[in-house]
Amino acid sequence: MKKKRLIALLFILPFLLLLAFRFKDSPLDKLLASLEKLTAAYPQEKVHLHFDKPFYSLGEDVWFKAYVVNAEKNHLSNHSQILYVDMIDDRDSVCNTLLLPMINGMAIGNLHLSDTTFKAGNYHIYAYTKWMSNFSSDYYFRKDIQVVNAIGGAICANMEYKANAAPTGKQINAQIIFKKDNTTPISNQQVSYTVKVNDKTITDSRGTTNNDGLLNVPALIKDEYKTANVVINASFTTAKGQTITRDFVIKPLAQVANIQFFPEGGHLVDNLRTKVGFKALKPNGLGEDISGYIADEKNEHVAEFKSEHAGMGVFALMPQTGKTYTAVIKHEDGSEKRYALPKAEAQGYILNINHIGSDSLSVRVASSATLVNGKEMYIVGQSNGVVQFAAKTRMDRASNLSYITAKNIPTGIIQFTLFSAEMTPLAERLVFINHNDYLRSVIKPDKEVYSKRGKVNMDITVTDAGGQPISGNFSVSVTDEGKVKPDENNETSILSNLLLTSDIKGYIEQPNYYFNPQNPDRQKHLDQLLLTQGWRRFNWADVLTNKFPQIIYQPEENPSIGGKIVNLMDKPVPHGKVTLFASKGDNTIIIDTVADENGHFVFRNLHFTDTVRATIRATDQKDRKNVKIVMDRKPIIQSASPYGVFANPLANSNLNEYIKATQSRFIEMNKFGLFKNVVPLKEVKIVAQKTYTSAKVVPNSVNPNPGSADRVITQEKIGQESGLLMALYGISNISVKKGGIFRIGHTNRLQNNTFTPKAVKGGIAMVSTADPDTQSQPMMIMLDGARIQLGDLMEIPTDGIAAIEILTSETNTAIFGNDGYWGVILITSKRGGEGLVNIPLVNVSKVTARGYSVTKEFYAPAYDAPSEADKMTDLRSTIYWNPDLVTDVQGKTNFSYFNADGEGTYKVTLEGMDFRGNLLRKTLTYIVK
């Protein structure tokens, strides 16, 4: 049964007819039915991550709680059961990926910022489900964070730049500042630097820092490289011989300051007055304060304007037929520039929407005189794929004005679209409806003022907007404001994310500004933002033609490994046989499956943590090996913003205080052996490869017991032979015969017989010396974890092999089960930068499978009982983190913790939601003396 989406809303003027029911086979009914089908078949998910604090240092942990909701009603989602969290550097390289199990649409996680894995710099954190990867990555959760290096003796380097137009491209003037411990300038230091575009070096030079530690790096970027990343690499060697290297990235569209104009509804139309939104951006992508005026071709002023928040503003304009218009702008640096406005169309429509009071909207549809023809037109308002409003009118006058109530439209963005009688979209407008119907909470501490290390007891009561108690799930963080300075406007809150940034494209500066009650003009500025942002969750033309997204990824329940079998011509091999072999610790996994008619296979329900090295072997239906395996890959994230939108840490007083406080904490921890300062080594140049010696540990081997092989044949020995079989000749207790490899002198543990080798069909068997009719099975041969046959060894060049391990003892072979009973030969190929040779075993694929990430429990000291920890000064910035706070049916819960040794103001931040999709964000501060 079709669910009715049409809501009757009050119109004051009669020309706009309401649709409280559907007209069968009408164009509007077909549109709504198609949209309903799209929403039901392709439910959209949104993700929000609540973090313990806004920025971090190497050596710390990032703590977070994930809320995944169905976009239609904002309810916690059960569609997907796995959440991916990627940490991506400013070169768009994925530095780490977490796989987190979701329970009832929620997950908790942490990421350790090891100084061996991460560098200080700017990072993007993306969170998404595999299902979300079927759609645009513009709607993944994204948060930009800065990671500093507060480890003692750290060298900090940060860059600012300006870009100016040049005859053949852009002139980049970058300034890099080097400081020690973020405070002491590294002056008079010679620095070598290169400037690369698409990995092509265009500048290779050197310079010397001035007294402030500043190095100037000029570069001319030609127009042909305007869409490429520019990478500046700077390096120098300290007096102690330590080589310092830093990379800086300039994004492709980050050029001279620019301004864009957005007529309301989409177009300027001759002789129709309309609003025009504008957005002025600096080269770093942040808003710029500007002022200016609009002039016609005679230089007569027709409008004036001034930006308000984040470089945005609005002005009114009525373009006249045959005239052209130019914006004359005064920038922050005092320069004045001219920008052409979009050309007005000769005829068209205007859709103008304004807020009238708290729950009403005025809607005006205006058209050129030539389009006043009495034809029907439609207005549809939808949010997250659900139609909240639909109406029609006849264009029997040049301007139609009406008023509607928004009481039944949910809080959030609603997209109004004006359609022709043929359902062609003509104009579009985004509007934010805010009923202020968020959850309410009372956070009640048991004291007004606390002592250092004093115990804090917090009682929480949560109700809905009507005051009724609410049961829900929440997360809470407590931070020391003396170390983590608050910046509420820049927070990525659960309100700003799930109601705003998750629904529109592009970078939003200060997203929580629009939800911060301290900003009285936030509603007006939010309307200006929506005039200048794009909405592209779906295309109306695709909806009308039932052109729905191609589904590549299904919702996941557990980690899986999948791929496709193809022949040597890359054509699918249907119903091929696939085997997965993986081992981790004492556990060995061997699973068989069969590919589908398209050659695709999946190993599901793989329950393991962290990563495991797995080998996949495939054949066709007749066990022929002339097939290839193409593994499924993790979706590639396209950077949502081309701009570098990070503030300079050296100029950020909030971050400076944080670095100083964290340095003091690390020093204190080091005194008690709780923090190991990793001292960078001098750069060492490797001049020759090292062959494996008598040491039995073989790098990259799949041996479940590294270093325990009964025999290791080294790379040096293998390289002296004409083939792998020859390398095995002459090894004691091993005999190579036609058909296989046998062990000599093997004692059968069941029959107490001694065996000698004998060539048999398909391999080498062991034959009993006491009873020649009793023979063994061939030794198991594996290449990088994939089981291979004797004939395969003839095809593998020796220069592609790093080592061969021979396992014969019961201790070493028992883990391989019955297949390894007669002995195991493990062959490890070269990898990475070791000159890997393309080994022609096309039906084998070696993969690193990623399982669930292990989440630690947040540690907070308890000072109610004496311990050794009392001797260490407690300088933590995150005092308390609890990702699983649940209110009961009375809307109540509580928690407790101990303060640290920092005095001043502590901030409590509570976020979460109930099971009906209502959201909560609440902050509280208290004093510690």
N, C-alpha and C positions, 0 to 999 in steps of 0.2 A: 504494500500500500504506500502510495506516495505521501511523503510528509509535506504538508503545506508550509511554505516559507513566507507567504505574503502577509504583511501586517498592515492593517488599516490605520492610517495616520490622518490626523485632522488637517484639512486645508481650509484656509479662510476664503480664498477666491475659487470660483467654480471651474475655472478653465483647466485645472489639472485634475484629471479623473483618477480616483483611487482604484486599485485592483485588490479587492478582498477575496477574489476567487480567480481561477484561471479560465481563459478562453481557449477551448480545445483547438489545437492545430494553429493557434495564432503564433506569429514569430516570437513573441515574448515567452509564450508557454514553452516553445521548443528550446529557447535559450535557458530558461530556468530548469527544465528537465535535464538538459545536457550538463549544466553546472552541478545539479544534484548528483548526477551520475559520476561526474569527475570527483566530487568531494567524497562520495561513498567508496569509490574504487581506489582512490589514491589519497588516503588521509595524510595530512601534513603534520609533521612533528616539529616541535620547537624545543630548544635546550637552553637552560640557564645554569650557570655555575656561580655559586656563592663562595668567594675566597676569604681566607682569614685576614688578608691585608692587601694593599694595592701594589706593593713592590717588594723585591727580595734581593738577597745577596747570595753569591756563590757560597756553598756550605750549608745553606738553609733548606727547609722543606716548604713546598707549596701545598697548602691544605685546602680542599674544596669539597663542596657538596653539589651534586647534579640533580636538577629537576627537569624531567622530560615530559612534555605535555602534548596532548592532541590539540592542534590549533583550532579546531572547530568550536570546542566548548572550553578549552583551557584546562581540561581534566588531565590528571596524571595518566600517562600513556602505558598501555600494556602491549602495544603493537610490536615494539622491539625489546629485546632483553639484553643487548650489549651496547655499551656506549664507547665510542672512540674519542680520545683526547690527544690531540697533536700539539707539540710545542715546536714552532717554526721560527727560524732566525730571520734576520732582515734580508737574507739572500734567498729567501723562500725555500730553504732546505729544512726537511723534517729532522729535528734533533732527537726527538723521543716520541713514542706513541704508547699510550696506555689503553688497555682493553678492560673495561670495568663491567662487572655483572650488575644488571639493574633489577631491583625488586620494587614492584608497584610504581614504576616510573621514576625511581630514585636510585642514585649511586653515590658512593663516597670514594675519595681517592686522595693520594698525595704523590708529589713528584720531588725527589731529592735532587737538588742542584749541585751535583758533584763538580768540582773544578777540573776533573779529568774528562768530563763529558761536555760541559758547557763553558762558554766564555762570557765575560761581562758584555752586555749589549742589549739590544732591543729585540723582543720576541713577540710573536703572535700565538695565542692559545686558541685553538679551534676545538669545538666539541660537536659531535654529530653521531647519528646512527647510520648503519649501512643503508637502511631504507631511504634516509634523507639524501644519500648519494645519487639517487635516481633523478634528483631535481637540482636546481642551481645551488652551488656552494655559497652564493650570496646570502643564503638564509641559515647557514650554520651559525652556531654561537661563536663569537669572536671577541677576544679581549686582548688588548695590547699591554704588555707589562715591560718594565725595565728591570734588568738583573745587573746589579753592581758587584764589584769585587771589594768586599770589606776585609778580606784576609790580609794580615799584616804585611807591609812591603809591596802591596799590589801597585802596579802601574795602571793608571786610568787614562784613557784617551777618548776624546769626544770631538765630534765634527759639527760645524755649522757651515753653510755655504750660501752663496747668492748666484743667481743665474741671470745673465743679461743677453739680450738678442745680439747676434753677430751676423755679418753678411752671409756666412755659409753655415750657420747653425747657432749654438749657444755657447757663451763664454762662461765657464764655471770657475768661480773663485772660492775655493774651500779653505777653511781655517781649522786646523787640528790642534787641540790643546792637550799636552801631556802633563800629567801630574802624578806624584807619588802619594799614595794613601788619600787621593782626592783633594789634597791640600797644598802640597809643596810643588811649585812649578819645576819641571825638568828643563832648565835653561841651557842655552849654548850647546845643545846636543845635535850632532849631525845625524840626519835622518834620510834614509833612502826611500823613495816612493815610486810607485808605478800607477798609472791610470789605465784601466782596461775597459773596453766596450765589447761585449760578446766574446770575452776571452782574448781579444786582440789588444795588444799593448799599443797605446797611442802616445803615452808619455812615460819616459823612464829617466828619472832625475834624482837629485838630492838637494837638501836644504838644511838650514840650521835654525833651531828654535830660538826665539827671543827670550828676554828676561821673564816673560810671563808664561813660558813654555809653549808658545804659539808658533805653528809652522804654516806658512802659506803655500797652497798647492793650486796653481792655475792650470786650466785645461780647456781646450776648444773641442766641443762635441759637435760633429758635423750633423747636418739634417738627416743624413741616411741612417744615423743611429738614434733618432729621436724616440724610438719605441723600445730601446734596449736599456738594461740596467748598467749603470756606470759604477765600477768598483775601484776604489782607491786603496792600495795596499801600502802601508807605511811600516818601516822596520828600522831598528837601531840596536846596537850592542852596548850594554852598560859597562861601567868600569870593572865590574866583577865578571864580565864575560857572558852575561845573560842576554840572550837574543829576545827582543820584544817585537812582536809582529801584530799589527791590527789591520782589520779590513773595515771599510766603510762603504755603504751602498747608497747611491743616489737613484731613486726610482725614476722610471722613464718619463712620466708626465709631470714630475716635479720640476717645473721650469720657472719662467718669470711669473710674477703675480698675475692672476687673471680674474675676470668677472664674467658671470653667466646671468642671463635674463630668462625668466620663466613666466610667460603670460598665463594668467589663470585660465584653466580649461585646456590649454595647450597652444593657442594661436592668438596672434593679434589679427583683428579684422577691421578693415577700413570703416571709419565712421561709427564704431562701437566702442564705448568707453569700458575699460576693464582694468583690473589690478594686474600689476607686473611685479613678481617677486624677483629678487636678485641675491646672488651669493658671491662675495669677494673672497678669494683665497690667496694666501701667501705661497711662496714656493714649497714650503713644508706641508701644505695641505690644510693648515689651520686658517680660521677666519681672520680677515683684516678689516679694521675700522676704516671706512671710506666715507666720503661725501661727494656730492656732485649735482649735475643737472642734465636734463634732456634738452637737446637743441635740434631744431629742424634744419633743412638744407640752407635756410637763410640765417642760421645761427641765432634764431629767436628761441628764448627759453620757454619750454612748454610744461616742464615739471621739475621739481627739485626733490632730492632724497638724501637720506643719511642712514647708514647701517645702524642696527640696534644691537642684536646679540650674534656673536660668532660670524660677523661679516655679512649678516643677512638683513634684509629690509624689504619694503614694498612701496610702490608709488602707483598713482592712477594715470592712465594715458588714453586719449582718444585719437588714434592715428587718422590722418586725413588722406583721402585719395590723392595719389600722385606725389606724396611727400615722403622723404626719408628722414630717419632720426638717428641721432648719435648721442651716446652718453659720454659726458665729459667728467672725468673722475679725478679726485685728488686723493693720492695714496698716503699711507702713514709716513713715508719718507719725504713727503712734501712734493713729490713729482706729480705732474698732471698728464693724464693720457686720455685718448679718445677711443671709444669702442662703438662699433655699429650695432644697433638694435636689430632683432629679427625683422625681416620684411613683412609687412602686413598683407594678409590675403584680401583679394578683391571682394569676396563674399564668404560668409561662414556663420558659425554660431559661437556664442559665449555662454559658458556655464559659470555663474557666480553664486557662491555659497558663503554665508556669514552666520556666526553665532548670534542668537538673540536670547539673552538671558542664559540660564544654566542648562535648560533642557529643550531649547527650541532652535531651529535653523531657518534662515530665509534662503529660498532657492529662486534664482532668477535665470530664465532662459531667454536670451536675446538673439536675434538673427538679423542679417542684412535684409533690406527692404525687398530685394528680389526673391527672397526665400519665404516671404509671408504668403503661403499658398494653401493653408488649411490642412496640410498633411499631418497625419498622426506622428508623434514622436514619443519615445519612452525614456524614462529615467529609472535606473536601477542602482540601488545601494547595497553593496555586499561587504562582508568582513569575513576573512578567512574561509572563503568559499560558501558562505551561508548568506542567502539573500535576506536582508533585513527590511528592505523597502523597495516597492516597485509602483510606478504610476505612469500614466500616459497623458499627453496633451495634444492639442491641435495648434499648429502655428498659424493662427488667424490674426495675430498681432505681432508687432516687432519686439515686444518685451513682455514676458509673462512672469509675474512675481507671485510667490506663494510662501506660506509658512508651515512648517511641519514640527511635530513634537518628536523629540528623540528619546523619550522616556523608556521605550521598549528596545532601543538599540543598545547593545552591551558596550561597556567601557572599552575603548580602543580605537583603532583606525577603521574608518568605513570609507570605501571607495565608491563615489558617485560617478556614473557614466551616462552620458546622453547618447541615445541611439536614434538612428533614422527609422522610418517605417520598415525598412529592409534589414534592420538590426546591424547597421554599420556604425561602429563607434565614432562619434563626432567630437566629443569633448569629455574631459575627465578631471575630477577634483578629489583630493584626499582631505578628509576632515577627521579630527580627533574628538571623540565623545568622551567626556569625563564626568561620571556621576559621583565620583569620590566614594565609591562603594567598596573600598578596600577593607580588609579585616582590621579591626582595632585591637590594640594590646596595651596592657598595663604591665610594665616591668618594675617590680617593687623590690629594691635592695633592703636588707635588714638593718642598715645603718645609713646615716647621712654622710659620715666621713669615716674612712678606714685607715688603718695603720699599714706600714710596709709589712709584707708577709702575713697580713691579717686575713682571716677566713671571710669569704663573701658568700652570703646565701641570697639567692635571687628567686622570687616568686613571680610567675608569669600567668596572666589571665588573658585569653584571646576570645573575642566576640566578633560577630559579623557587624555590618553597618547598622543593623537594627538593634544591636545590644544582646543578641542571643549567643550563648556560649558555643564555641566551635571546637571540634576535634580535628586536629591537623598535624602535619609533620613539619618541623622547622630546624634551622641550623643557627648557631650563635657563635660569634667571635668576640673576644675582648682584647683590646690593644692598648698599649701605653701611648697616649697622644704626644708625650714628650719625644718619642722616638718615631712614631708613625703619625705625622701631621695629618689632620683630617682635611679632605677636599671633597665634600659631599657632591658637588656638581659634576665632578669627573668620575664618580663611581659608576660601575655597571651594575645597577641594582636589579632586583627581580621585577620591579615595576617598569623601569626604562627598557629592560631587555624584552620581556614577554609581551609588553603592550606597544612597544615602539620599534626598537632597532631590529627585532627579529622579523619585522613585516615590511621593511623598506630597504632598498639597496643603498650602498655607499657608506662611507665613514660618517658617523655622527659625533661632532665635537661636544663634549660635556653632556652626555645623554641624560644624566640624572638631574641636570638643571631644570628640565621640564616637569619634574616631579618633586622638586624641593620646595616646600611651603615658604621658605625664606625668600623666594623670588616672586614678587608680586605680578610681574608681567609674563610669567611663564606660559600662560595659555595663549597670549597674543604671539609670543615668539615661537611657540609650537606650531601655530597656524602658518607662520612665515616659513618654518622649516618644511612643512608638508607642501607648500607651494613650490619648493625647490628640490624635492627628492622624488625619486622614481619608484614606481610600484610595478613589479613584473613577475609576481608569483605565477601568473598564467596569462595567456594571450587570448583576448576575446574571440579573435578569428579562429583559433584552435578549438575553443569551446563550442562555437557554433557549428563547426564541421566535425565534431567528435574526434579531433586529432589529439589523442591523449599521450602522455609521456611514455617513452619506451622504458620498460622495467627491466633492469639488468640485475639489480640486487634485491633479494627477498629479505623480509625481516628476519633477524637472527635470534636464535634461542641460546646457542652455545657456540664457542669457537669452532671453526671449520676450515678445511683446506680444500680448495677446488681448482679445476682447470679444464683443459680441453685437449683431446687427442686429435692430432691431425696427421695426414700423410706427408710425404716429403715434398708434395706440391701444395701444402698448407690447406688441403681440403679435409673437412671433418671425417673422422673414422667412427662410425656408429657402433655402439655396443662393444667397444674394446674392453679389455681386461686391465684393471689397474690395481696395484698393490702399494700400500704405504708402509714404510718401515721407519720407526722412530724409537729412540731410546733416551731416557733421562734418569740418571741415578741408577737405581736397581730395577726400574720399570722399562720393559720393552713392549712396543706396540706394533703389531703386524695386522693390517686390515686389508681385506680384499673388497673390491666393488666393481661394478660394470657401468660403463658410460651410457648415456642415453642416445637417442637417435641422432642427436646433433654432436655427439662426441664429448659432451660435457659430463664431468663427474664431480662429486662432492663427497668428502669424508666429514660427516657431521658428528655432533655430540662428543667432541674431543675435549676432555676435561683435564687441563693441566695449567700450570702457572708459569709466568715469565715466558721464555722462549725455548724451543726445542728444535734441534736439527733433524730434519726428516728427509727421506729419500723416497721418491715415487718412481715406480717402474711400470711401463705400459706396453701392451701388445695389442694386436688386432684380435678378432674373434678366433683366428686360427693360430694364435700364439706367435705370429710373425712379429719381428722386432723393428721392422722398417717404418716406425711411426715416431712422431715427435710429441712432446708435451708442452703445452702453452699454459702456464699457471695464471690463475686469476690474480689480479693485482689490486692493491688497496687503491681506492679512488684518489685521484690527484686533486689537490685543493688549488683553486685559482685564487690568488691574492685578491681580497675584496676591495682593497684600496691601493692605487698605485703610488700614493704619497707616503713619504716618511713623516709620520705625524707624531713623532716623539719629541718631548721637550729635551733640552740639553741638560743632562744631570749636573754638570758643573755650574749651571746657572740656576739650578732648582734648589732653593733653600730648604724645602721640605726633605728632599732626597739627601742633601748634605748632612742634615741632622741625623738622618737614619743611618748613613754610612758611618759617621763618627760613633754613634751608639752601638752599632753592630760590631765595629772594630774593637771597641772596649769589651764587648761581651765575648768575642772570640779570644781575646788576650786572656781574659779571666778563665775561660774554659780550658785554655791551653795549659794554664798553671796546674790544673788538676787532671791533666791527661785526657780531657774529654773532647778535645778538638785538635786534630793533626793538621798543622799548616803544611801544605804541599809546596815545597820549594821548587820552582822551575829549574830544570837542568839546562846547561848550555846546549845549544844546537849542535848535534853530532851528525856528520855526514857519513853515510854508509858507503864504503867504496867497493865492497865485494860481498857476495852471497856466502852464507855459512852453510856448510853441509851438516847433516845430522851425524852425530858421533855415537859413541856407545851408549849415551844417555837414551833411555827408552821412551821418553816423553816425546810424542810426535805432534807438533802443532796441527790443529784442524782435523785430527783423527777422530773417527767415530767410536773408538775403543771405549767402552763404558768404564773401564778401569785404566785411566791414563798412566802410562809408565810401567804397566805390568806385563807387557808382551814377553813371551818366552824367547823371542828372537826379533831383532830389528835389522832390516837390510837398508842401509843408508842411501841417500841420494847419490853419494860419490860412487858407491859400489854399483848401483843400478845404471849409472851413466856410462860405466865401462863395458856394459854388455850390449849385444845387438838387439835384444828384445827382453820383455819381462820374463818369458819362460826361461831364457838363458840365465837370468839373474837368480832364478830359483834352483837351477842345477847346482849340485855340489853342496847344498845346504844339508847338514846332518839331520837325519830323521825325516827328510823330505825327499820324495822321488817324483820326478816329472815323467810321465809316460804319455803315449798316445791316448787321448781321451780324458786325461785328468791329472790331478796332483794327489799323491798319497803320502801318508805318514808311515815311517818305518819304525818298528819296535813298539807300536802302540799296544798297550795291554787292555784287553776288553775287561771292563770292570764287572761284567756279568758272568763271563765264561772263563776268565783268567787265561786267555789265549794271547800269544804274541803274534802280531800281524806284520806282513811285509807287503809292498805295493804290487799291484797288478793292473795293467791297462784294461778298462772295461768300456763298454759303449756309454758315452755321455760323460765320462769323467775318469777319475783315478780312484780305485778302491783299495782297501787293505785286505790282504789274504792271510788267514791263520796259518802259521808254520806247523801247528799241530794237526790241523784239519783243513786241507786246501779247499774243501767245499764251503768253508765258512769265510765270507769276505765282508769288508767294511763298505761304507758309503764314501763318496768323494768328499774331500775337505771343502767347506763352504768358502767361496771367494767373494769378496765384497769390494767395490770401488766407491769410495766416499759414501758408504752406507747402503749402496744399491747392490743387490746380489747379481753377479754376472756369471757367465759360463767360461769354460776353458778357452773356447774359440775366441772369446772377446779379447783375451790377453794378446792375441796375435795382432790386433788392430790398434793397440795402445802404444804410442811412442814412449821410449824411456825418458826422454827429456821433459815429459809432462808429469812425471811422478816424483813426489817428494820422499816417500818412504814406504816400505812394506813391513807390516807387523805379522808375525806368525804366532798364533795362539794354539798351544797343544795341551797345556795342563788343565786338569779338571776345574781348577779355580777360575781360570780365564775363559773356558768354553761353556761353563754351565749356564751363564746368562743368556746364551744364544739358543738354549733349548735343544731339542732333538736334532735340529739342522746343524748345530755346531758341535755335536757330540764327537765327531771324527776329526775335529780340528777346524780352525778358522784362519783364513788369510785376509788381512785388512790392507787394502791398497789406498794410499792417500795421495791425491793429486796436488799439484802446486796451485796456489791461490793468490788473489790480490796482485800485489806488485812483484810476485816471484816468477814472472814469465809463464803464466798459465798457457798451456797448449790446448787447443780445441780437440778434446778427445771425442772420437766419433761414436759415442754411445748416445744416439739421439733419443732413444726411448727411455732415458733416465733423466730425472730432474731432481736437483738438490735444492731444498728450500729451508729457510728458517721460519718455522711456524710460531706465531705469537699466541700465547695463551693469556689467561686472566692475569692482570697485574696485581701484585700483592700490595695491599694497603696497610700501612702501619697504623698503630693507635697513637694519637697525640699524647705526649707526655707532659704532665703538669705536676710539679713537686708538691708534696703535702708537708706542711710545716707544723702539723699538730703533734708530731713525734720527732724527737731529736735524731739526726742522722749526719753522716759525713757531708751531705749536700748543704748543710747549714753553713759550712765554712766558706763556701763559694758565693761571691756576690751575685745575686740574681738580676741579670740585666736583660731579660727577655723582652722582646717587643710584642709578640703574640702571647698574651697571658693565659688565654683559655680558648679552646676550640671544641665544640660539640656539634657534630653533624647529624645527630639523631635525637632530636628533642621532640617528644610527642605529648600533645595535650589530651586530657581525658574528656569525657562527655560533658564535664563542667567547664571545659576550656582552660583547665589549670595544669601547670607543671612547675617544676623547680629544678635548680641545679646549684652547685657550690664549687668553689675553687679557692686558691690562695693567691693573694697579690704577690708581685715581685718586689724588688728593692727600689724601683723607680718611684719618685714622688711626682705629684701633679695630678693631671686629669687622665682617667681611664675611660675608654669608649666601649660601650656594649652595642653590637649590631645584631639584630634579629631579623631573619628572613625565612620565608616559607609559604605554605599554602594549605588550604583545607582540601577535602576530597571532592569539592564542587567547583574547584578552579578559582576560588577567591584568594587574592594575594595579600601578603603582609611584608612590610619593611618598617622597622622601628629602631631608632637609636636612642641611647641614654648615656649620660656621662656621670661620673662620680669622682670624688676627690680622695687621693691617698696622701697622707702626711707621714 
